[in-house]
Amino acid sequence: MVIFFLLYIPMGLLLVPASFHKFVAGMLFGFWIGWALAWIGAMVGAILPFILARKMLGPWAQQKMQSNRMMSGVEKAIVEDGWVTVWLTRMSLIIPYAGLNYGLGTTRLKMKDYLIGNMGMIVPGLLYAWWGSQADEIADAAKEGGSLSYWLAIIVSALITVGMIVHLRNLTMKHLNIDNGSIISEE
């Protein structure tokens, strides 16, 4: 279990999708232990890429964002929304965590907001560990078109992702002072 847990660190650095590791945790260790390993491992595995990006890419990325009005607005929206943005992105089964860790590290997002938002990994961790612990039953169900819980989780995740994108777009447009496609002067 310790080796399995420690694998999250290089996996996070190398942009390996965490979903597979969470699924395997459920298969190997059962639901509860698999979920605990998956969730805590994903939390630990997310921190190092965030810190590395902040230290190594942060100044360069900040310079690029400041010279691009749209990217500057996106970054301001992420920082303003703080942990909520991170939480919503972590709830998505579609957005890859590994790239997100580096990307968020290049922003001025507070470490506290990043860590609190990462708690959102609890839901995907639960889902993947449960699916892993039920692998035999899911394989049988997949032969018949997939289980209801699988498709429900995918649909809910897609809706959360769309909602998060709309939310961040609205915040970004606010920071760019854009309304209905036209720029509003800052008077």
Summary of the structure (lengths in Angstrom):
residues: 187
radius of gyration: 18.4
end to end distance: 59.4
largest distance: 62.8
contacts: 586
relative contact order: 0.15
helix: 81%
strand: 2%
